[in-house]
Amino acid sequence: MSTFSRFFLAAMLTGTLLFLGGCAPKPVAPYAGGGAGSASDATNGNRMGNITEEMGPGSEGGTGGGGGTEGLDATGRNGSGSLGHDADTQSDAYKLEHGRCSPEFKPVYFDYDQSKIKGDQIPTMEHNGSYLRNHPSAKVLIEGNTDYRGTHEYNLALGERRAMAAKKYLRAFGIAENRIRTVSYGEERPLFTGNSEADYAHNRRDDFILE
């Protein structure tokens, strides 16, 4: 092979190599977004795992939250709402404040041998009336009571007058008559059985029972 031929062949090979080198794919750095996405996915995977784990115990804690619910019931519905409430109704302090009223209401007290609503009892009547006004479907039974002094018949009539006085006040407060019933127990259901003036005073009352 002549020198020229060798030179020509070498030139062709060099040109071919340069051409191929120019066309070869260049190294590409890893896709940042994909990398971040992978890291994010892994993080999110971890987050989701953490959430699942948190929700798992939370759910079990929801079962245990059932324990929490039991705790709420113990201090709420089942506790103070039922057992605790029933226990409280037996205490003198509870009777003094609530009489035999439903929890939504308060009792109204009267002077001896009187059936007029006293001025210091008006806030209580307004409290009871406001509850009925705010709960249009609620109905109330007003129970009139007396202390034991006087005849049985007289005290029944006096208890009725006391219940009717409260009903009249509620009617003036805007409560429909068909939402109010009255009954008199007279002296038949004393809340306090002692013979002190305080016992008498707390037996002279109207109780309000939610129906």
DAVEN-V704112 format. One line per field, one symbol per residue. phi: phi as a letter, one per 30 degrees, with the letter a starting at -180 (. if undefined). psi: psi as a letter, one per 30 degrees, with the letter a starting at -180 (. if undefined). A space follows every 10 residues. Layout:
phi = ???
psi = ???
This chain:
phi = .ddddddddd dddddddddd dddddddcde dddddddddd ddddeddddd dddddddddd dddddddddd ddddccdddd dbdddddddd dddddddchc ddedbbdccb deibbddded cdeddddddd ddddbdddbb cccdbbdddj dedddddddd dddddddddd dddjddddcb cbacchcdbd dccdcdddde dddcaccccd c
psi = kleeeeeeee eeeeeeeeee effkkkkklk jeeeeeeeee eeeeeeeeee eeeeedeeee feeffeeeee eeeefcefdf fdeeeeeeff keeeeeefbg llfflllkll lkglgkjlef feeeeeeeee eeefiffklk kkjkllafkl leeeeeeeee eeeeeeeeee effgkkefgk llkkfbgfik ekglgleeee effilkkjkk .
